[in-house]
Amino acid sequence: MIAEIITIGDEILIGQIVDTNSAWMAQKLNAEGIRVKQITSVSDDRQHILSALAGAAQRADIILITGGLGPTKDDITKQTLAQYFDVPLVLNQEALNNVLNIFKRYNRPMLDVNRMQAQVPQNCVVIPNNNGTAPGMWFHEGGKIYVSMPGVPFEMMYMMEEQIIPKLKQTLSLPVIIHKTILTAGEGESYLAEKIADIENDLPANIKLAYLPKMGQVRLRLSGYGEDKGVLQQAIDTYADRIIERVGINFIAGEDLPIEKVILNLMESRGLTLSAAESCTGGYVSHLITQHAGSSSVFLGGAVTYSNQLKHDILGVDNETLWSFGAVSEQTVTEMVEGALRQFKSDYAIAITGIAGPGGGTDDKPVGTVWIAAANAAKTMVKQFTFGNKRAQNIERSAIAAFFMLNTLLKEATI
Amino acid sequence: MIAEIITIGDEILIGQIVDTNSAWMAQKLNAEGIRVKQITSVSDDRQHILSALAGAAQRADIILITGGLGPTKDDITKQTLAQYFDVPLVLNQEALNNVLNIFKRYNRPMLDVNRMQAQVPQNCVVIPNNNGTAPGMWFHEGGKIYVSMPGVPFEMMYMMEEQIIPKLKQTLSLPVIIHKTILTAGEGESYLAEKIADIENDLPANIKLAYLPKMGQVRLRLSGYGEDKGVLQQAIDTYADRIIERVGINFIAGEDLPIEKVILNLMESRGLTLSAAESCTGGYVSHLITQHAGSSSVFLGGAVTYSNQLKHDILGVDNETLWSFGAVSEQTVTEMVEGALRQFKSDYAIAITGIAGPGGGTDDKPVGTVWIAAANAAKTMVKQFTFGNKRAQNIERSAIAAFFMLNTLLKEATI
């Protein structure tokens, strides 16, 4: 089954935004055994959109379109689809109710342009948008499926996951395809590959292993294709178990979850609490944790102590320590993590202090130098890391390294 | 002058990597007055590449191609270009010397596949690659310019900046193109559109206005095309000034910057410091601020007080207040923001407390209820918001609303 993605909007073509939607959609489609043949970004121009649609329909069975559904004049996707299918636009009551509800909820007067968002080409099935005013549209014409979605990422994502993917599976007969993801942390891609080389060589032709590295983590994805679901699942599970055993301490989870969510699940099941003391990560660690629903049952909170004054005032780091060893040191991170345990009264704490860059580096402590600690009442683990010279990466890698250290401490605590 | 970008490689189509190259290239091209008409991502497949080339040549004057120049079997861009132009591949001595030098520098044995990287279609001008073994290729055929570059971002970027862009400017007479972005916050897309409808209707045919909404912010982008740079700049500036005046308090910046960066710049120029007290945003506000290099000169830090205990212990919120009014209340957010000012000794502070969801809502305070405060020594601003029922959006919109409130307070303070 072949799909194509068409993204509509000048903002991509002038480089103002990076098209992250397409990669996300391609991943979801591939996971269901639908191959993406081409991704095409076109301008908000009627003739151009029409020819992109016609071209895609020649190559693919499924054409997914994002963008150009907003209420303003430059948004012409809907009118163009009506022209493409040679049908009029009609008012859809369900879509109108959705728009009315949204304006009611926010208690704001509705404009004519918003009412027009409920107009759709006559031949479409409306896909409700639970997160915005523009409805999605599903067309089944000439043996092809066309789906038009908003370009706003979270609107598109919810629509894809909750409605489009299930509807595609229902409508098409897709092959049996099973993915199994193993999350690892703390070891690089090539080292992992060497560690499990013999298992990878053993894999049968219908099971592929992909390495998906990302900032201190590597996801190993086994993808199996076959006829019999039970047989395929058993084969995948057997290889997954071998890999997990081999990977050892670097194994985080046998599913595709963020590492901090794995930790939250574990800590919640054991009734444990956590706090964080962040310097160079500047709130990012707390943000990763608190983005998850229910995190408040584990995470009490923490401090972003960017200044030395706050390291002293909130966490109780000794001014003498800061003076003698510096803010980025084993001694400071130890006092930070132990201060967090004491002041925030949590069972576990993590602390990070480092030089994210681009400024602030010295010969002794170049940009990328980061001290990380994890602690409970019985033990404090501390380690120095040397990351690179990119600020965003240093923040990201520090967070992942802190979670890996915490996960290791949690594992030890059960032994 | 019209360009198209063709990216070649399966890794984009399976969603393993996000195509960041195209946005970068599009920005560079637009800055030189070259409009990008279409971006097309195709697989490593000969027929598919040939038809993408033919399609692009029908629409554009310049076709920029990235990817598929590596030494492995799946890299077929060069062979396909030779077929497209109906010319043989020939060994290029300059390209070979480059490959030899690279292998000599790293002291590694050269393989046959690497020597073959110095083969290029006979009709091309070789563009030296200072950062890798694959040469770039420049073709001028049938009145069109085709450029093939490696897909590795830094190899492509150096090639574009140092060689392709200068060569394009030398070869073509380019029109003038000017973009101007106006960042607004605190008002929705359709309200803004209504507010400035008459200005938008006044725009001449060579100036376009685009709305780029994102979670409580809308960027307005004026794009002008013309012959005379001075005349066009003046026209754009005039319309931009009219829009900025009309938008009033919702105007944040006359350039394409994140709102928190605008605030950091303003506060740094005035020598002011900032702290944050976050509950439902859970560190996200601090993270947005600290992702920017140099933020430590303004941002002292803050607290993520997820639990009531920490609201009391770190920020000094009265237990009586928490008990009587609840953690999500005008009284609590006021004590949070004033506690932050007092405890963290900053000139300004922001505080956020709300119910991000999906749990925790009540009839009185449904999910999405958020109280936000901004304060300096002279004034505390407090406002209640009612966002939606999605956790990630509630966090994002709360952060933007807090920055908008802080920006408003900073503006007032100069009056």
Interface residues (C-beta under 8 A of the other chain):
Chain A: D10 E11 I12 L13 I14 G15 Q16 I17 V18 D19 T20 S22 A23 W24 M25 A26 Q27 K28 L29 N30 R35 V36 K37 Q38 I39 T40 S41 V42 S43 H48 A52 G55 G70 P71 T72 K73 D74 R105 Y106 R108 L111 V113 N114 N131 V152 F154 A210 L212 A276 E278 T281 G282 G283 Y284 V285 S286 H287 I289 T290 Q291 A293 G294 S295 S296 F299 L300 G301 G302 A303 V304 T305 Y306 S307 Q309 L310 D313 I314 Q343 F344 K345 A356 G357 P358 G359 G360 R391 A392 I395
Chain B: I12 L13 I14 G15 Q16 I17 V18 D19 T20 S22 A23 W24 M25 A26 Q27 K28 L29 N30 R35 V36 K37 Q38 I39 T40 S41 V42 S43 H48 A52 G55 H179 T181 G188 E189 S190 Y191 A193 E194 E200 K208 L209 A210 Y211 L212 P213 K214 R219 R221 S223 D256 A276 E278 T281 G282 G283 Y284 V285 S286 H287 I289 T290 Q291 A293 G294 S295 S296 F299 L300 G301 G302 A303 V304 T305 Y306 S307 Q309 L310 D313 I314 Q343 F344 K345 A356 G357 P358 G359 G360 T386 G388 K390 R391 A392 Q393 I395
